[in-house]
Amino acid sequence: MACDLALIGFGEAGSTFARAAGWARRARAFDIAPARAAAMGDCGVTACASAAEALDAAPLVLSLVTADAALSAAQADAPLLAPGALWCDMNSVAPETKRAAARAVEAAGGRYVDVAVLAPVEPACLGVPLLL
């Protein structure tokens, strides 16, 4: 199944963006917490059993995992990216952590985008300011 984007991590930010955007079935998501699959369905996002399934041929990826998992997610998922896919790292981590994640994504043929979320996602939803 083709999709427009994949979400890795489906906590507050992922569910808020998905709900506000109304992506219908154009998005797939994976979260290490299986209980979040129901929330994915409620938001109109296809829940995936693995990161590989979520990332399959996705041209755009929003990495919305917890800060402590940002680097390991980028390193583990980079080899699963479609060639040229955009990995949007929306995690608040140290600059060296961002650089290491970028190296992993770029080495696998993806393109790394550092995205700073400049305010709480709730209540702004899609209106939250982002710095890319």
C-alpha positions in Angstrom: 0.0 0.0 0.0 1.5 3.4 -1.0 1.3 6.3 1.4 2.2 9.9 1.4 4.0 9.8 4.8 5.0 7.7 7.7 5.1 8.6 11.4 7.6 6.9 13.7 6.3 7.4 17.2 2.7 8.1 17.8 2.5 9.9 21.1 1.0 13.4 21.7 2.6 15.1 18.7 2.0 12.3 16.2 -1.7 11.8 17.2 -2.3 15.6 17.3 -0.8 16.1 13.8 -2.7 13.1 12.4 -6.0 14.1 13.9 -5.7 17.7 12.8 -4.5 16.9 9.3 -7.2 14.4 8.5 -4.7 12.3 6.6 -7.4 9.5 6.1 -5.4 6.5 5.0 -2.6 8.4 3.3 -0.4 7.9 6.4 1.1 4.9 8.1 2.5 4.9 11.6 4.6 2.7 13.9 5.1 3.0 17.7 6.9 0.7 20.0 3.9 0.8 22.3 1.3 -1.6 20.6 -1.5 0.0 22.6 -1.2 3.1 20.4 -2.5 1.2 17.4 -6.0 2.0 18.4 -5.2 5.8 18.5 -3.7 5.5 15.0 -6.9 4.0 13.7 -9.0 6.7 15.5 -6.9 9.3 13.7 -7.3 7.7 10.3 -3.7 6.5 10.1 -2.8 2.9 9.2 -1.3 1.2 12.2 1.8 -0.9 11.3 3.3 -3.8 13.2 6.9 -2.7 12.4 8.9 0.3 11.3 9.7 -1.5 8.1 6.0 -1.8 7.3 5.4 1.9 8.1 8.4 3.1 6.1 7.9 0.9 3.0 8.2 3.4 0.0 7.2 6.4 2.2 8.7 9.6 0.7 8.3 11.6 3.9 8.9 10.4 7.5 8.1 12.3 10.6 10.2 11.1 13.5 8.3 11.9 16.6 9.8 9.4 19.1 10.9 10.4 22.6 14.2 12.3 22.8 16.1 9.4 24.3 15.1 7.2 21.3 15.7 9.7 18.6 19.2 8.6 17.6 18.5 4.8 17.9 15.3 5.2 15.8 17.3 7.1 13.1 20.0 4.5 13.1 17.7 1.5 13.1 15.2 2.9 10.6 17.6 4.6 8.1 18.3 1.4 6.2 14.5 0.9 5.7 14.0 4.3 4.0 13.0 4.6 0.4 15.8 6.2 -1.7 15.7 10.0 -1.3 13.1 9.9 1.4 12.9 12.9 3.8 13.5 12.0 7.4 12.1 14.9 9.4 13.7 14.7 12.9 11.2 16.5 15.1 12.9 15.6 18.4 14.5 17.9 20.9 18.0 16.5 21.3 21.6 17.8 21.4 23.2 19.1 18.2 25.7 16.2 18.2 22.8 13.7 18.4 21.2 15.4 15.5 24.4 15.2 13.5 24.8 11.5 14.2 21.2 10.9 13.2 21.8 12.9 10.0 24.9 10.8 9.2 22.9 7.6 9.6 20.0 8.8 7.4 22.3 10.2 4.7 24.5 7.1 4.6 21.4 5.0 3.9 20.4 7.3 0.9 17.8 9.3 2.8 17.7 13.1 3.3 17.8 14.4 6.8 15.7 17.4 7.9 16.2 18.9 11.3 12.8 20.2 12.5 12.5 22.3 15.6 9.0 22.4 17.1 8.9 25.9 18.6 5.8 25.6 20.8 3.6 23.0 22.4 1.7 21.0 19.8 -1.4 21.3 21.8 -3.4 23.4 21.3 -1.8 24.8 18.1 -2.0 21.5 16.2 -0.9 22.2 12.6 -0.4 25.9 13.4 2.5 25.1 15.7 5.6 27.0 14.5 8.4 24.9 13.0 11.9 25.8 12.2 13.5 23.6 9.5 
